Amino acid sequence: MELRELTAADAAATAAIEADVFAGETPWSRDVFLVEFAHPYTFYVGAFDDGELVGYAGLAKLGPADDPEFEVHTIAVARGHQRRGIGRVLMDQLVHAADMHDGQMFLEVRTDNTAALALYVSYGFIEIGVRKGYYQPTGADAYTMMRASLSERAEREHVDGSDAAQEGRGA
Ligand SMILES: CC(C)(COP(=O)(O)OP(=O)(O)OC[C@H]1O[C@@H](n2cnc3c(N)ncnc32)[C@H](O)[C@@H]1OP(=O)(O)O)[C@@H](O)C(=O)NCCC(=O)NCCS
């Protein structure tokens, strides 16, 4: 499997996967992906198997340049290629990009999307709210999830480590 940044030439293949995996949820068209890929503040990565696009993920960098935050715009793996670790490889790219800038990450996910929720939780995302009827036309609810920045996670580990050490000394 190969990874590379997606370009306008990949927009049709991306939209084809999107139409299948997000059928019934207003899947993004080729034109939407063309706009997404062209934004200076987005990063889209694709996974290719023998030259065929099998998954993609997109991240937007928002906020001040010296203190950015990141939003996962999408992640999807073609139906016949799911559960082979491709989603994790793509997610690795997104979290790496955010950690390079020490930024928090945010995303929305359907509250009933068990697969995506398990993936996000495994990267340290936590639920911070519910957006009622976020997805149209289904009216499905979304969780907003957040992943702490690298320095926030390091600070937490430091504090937790200190607590654990103190508990250890007191026992
Ligand atoms: C979510 C998605 C991208 C995961 O991609 P994938 O390549 O199948 O995932 P991986 O094989 O890399 O698995 C990574 C982790 O995701 C979770 N996961 C993936 N599929 C799962 C399933 N069917 N049930 C439960 N957990 C699942 C697990 O935590 C898994 O880790 P594990 O293998 O150690 O248990 C894929 O299911 C998908 O494209 N779904 C449709 C589109 C979508 O819902 N995107 C998210 C929108 S918010």
The ligand as an SDF file (V2000), in Angstrom:
LIG
                    3D

 48 50  0  0  0  0  0  0  0  0999 V2000
  -14.1540    4.1340   10.0800 C   0  0  0  0  0  0  0  0  0  0  0  0
  -13.2870    3.5240    8.9610 C   0  0  0  0  0  0  0  0  0  0  0  0
  -12.5850    4.6460    8.2130 C   0  0  0  0  0  0  0  0  0  0  0  0
  -12.2440    2.5760    9.5950 C   0  0  0  0  0  0  0  0  0  0  0  0
  -11.3870    2.1340    8.5540 O   0  0  0  0  0  0  0  0  0  0  0  0
  -10.7640    0.6490    8.5290 P   0  0  0  0  0  0  0  0  0  0  0  0
   -9.6840    0.6280    7.5250 O   0  0  0  0  0  0  0  0  0  0  0  0
  -11.8550   -0.3410    8.3930 O   0  0  0  0  0  0  0  0  0  0  0  0
  -10.1650    0.5660   10.0190 O   0  0  0  0  0  0  0  0  0  0  0  0
   -8.9090   -0.2900   10.5080 P   0  0  0  0  0  0  0  0  0  0  0  0
   -8.9330   -1.6380    9.9060 O   0  0  0  0  0  0  0  0  0  0  0  0
   -7.6760    0.5280   10.3320 O   0  0  0  0  0  0  0  0  0  0  0  0
   -9.2400   -0.4100   12.0660 O   0  0  0  0  0  0  0  0  0  0  0  0
   -8.7930    0.5970   12.9660 C   0  0  0  0  0  0  0  0  0  0  0  0
   -9.6630    0.5770   14.1890 C   0  0  0  0  0  0  0  0  0  0  0  0
  -10.9810    1.0670   13.8700 O   0  0  0  0  0  0  0  0  0  0  0  0
  -11.9430    0.3770   14.6830 C   0  0  0  0  0  0  0  0  0  0  0  0
  -12.8440   -0.3620   13.8060 N   0  0  0  0  0  0  0  0  0  0  0  0
  -12.7730   -0.4490   12.4580 C   0  0  0  0  0  0  0  0  0  0  0  0
  -13.8110   -1.1410   11.9830 N   0  0  0  0  0  0  0  0  0  0  0  0
  -14.5600   -1.5030   13.0500 C   0  0  0  0  0  0  0  0  0  0  0  0
  -15.7840   -2.2080   13.2140 C   0  0  0  0  0  0  0  0  0  0  0  0
  -16.4510   -2.6890   12.1500 N   0  0  0  0  0  0  0  0  0  0  0  0
  -16.2820   -2.3580   14.4530 N   0  0  0  0  0  0  0  0  0  0  0  0
  -15.6280   -1.8750   15.5300 C   0  0  0  0  0  0  0  0  0  0  0  0
  -14.4430   -1.1900   15.4380 N   0  0  0  0  0  0  0  0  0  0  0  0
  -13.9340   -1.0130   14.2170 C   0  0  0  0  0  0  0  0  0  0  0  0
  -11.1590   -0.5270   15.6050 C   0  0  0  0  0  0  0  0  0  0  0  0
  -10.8270    0.2190   16.7650 O   0  0  0  0  0  0  0  0  0  0  0  0
   -9.9160   -0.7700   14.7900 C   0  0  0  0  0  0  0  0  0  0  0  0
   -8.8290   -1.1430   15.5730 O   0  0  0  0  0  0  0  0  0  0  0  0
   -8.5300   -2.7240   15.8360 P   0  0  0  0  0  0  0  0  0  0  0  0
   -8.4140   -3.3300   14.4700 O   0  0  0  0  0  0  0  0  0  0  0  0
   -7.2510   -2.6650   16.5830 O   0  0  0  0  0  0  0  0  0  0  0  0
   -9.7000   -3.2450   16.5840 O   0  0  0  0  0  0  0  0  0  0  0  0
  -14.1700    2.6630    8.0070 C   0  0  0  0  0  0  0  0  0  0  0  0
  -14.9890    1.7900    8.7720 O   0  0  0  0  0  0  0  0  0  0  0  0
  -15.0660    3.4710    7.0840 C   0  0  0  0  0  0  0  0  0  0  0  0
  -14.6340    3.9170    6.0310 O   0  0  0  0  0  0  0  0  0  0  0  0
  -16.3220    3.6440    7.4810 N   0  0  0  0  0  0  0  0  0  0  0  0
  -17.2930    4.3610    6.6030 C   0  0  0  0  0  0  0  0  0  0  0  0
  -16.9870    5.8330    6.5570 C   0  0  0  0  0  0  0  0  0  0  0  0
  -17.0560    6.4680    7.9190 C   0  0  0  0  0  0  0  0  0  0  0  0
  -17.9570    6.1730    8.7030 O   0  0  0  0  0  0  0  0  0  0  0  0
  -16.1130    7.3820    8.1940 N   0  0  0  0  0  0  0  0  0  0  0  0
  -16.0690    8.1030    9.4490 C   0  0  0  0  0  0  0  0  0  0  0  0
  -16.9300    9.2930    9.3680 C   0  0  0  0  0  0  0  0  0  0  0  0
  -16.8910   10.2300   10.8920 S   0  0  0  0  0  0  0  0  0  0  0  0
  1  2  1  0
  2  3  1  0
  2  4  1  0
  2 36  1  0
  4  5  1  0
  5  6  1  0
  6  7  2  0
  6  8  1  0
  6  9  1  0
  9 10  1  0
 10 11  2  0
 10 12  1  0
 10 13  1  0
 13 14  1  0
 14 15  1  0
 15 16  1  0
 15 30  1  0
 16 17  1  0
 17 18  1  0
 17 28  1  0
 18 19  1  0
 18 27  1  0
 19 20  2  0
 20 21  1  0
 21 22  1  0
 21 27  2  0
 22 23  1  0
 22 24  2  0
 24 25  1  0
 25 26  2  0
 26 27  1  0
 28 29  1  0
 28 30  1  0
 30 31  1  0
 31 32  1  0
 32 33  2  0
 32 34  1  0
 32 35  1  0
 36 37  1  0
 36 38  1  0
 38 39  2  0
 38 40  1  0
 40 41  1  0
 41 42  1  0
 42 43  1  0
 43 44  2  0
 43 45  1  0
 45 46  1  0
 46 47  1  0
 47 48  1  0
M  END
$$$$
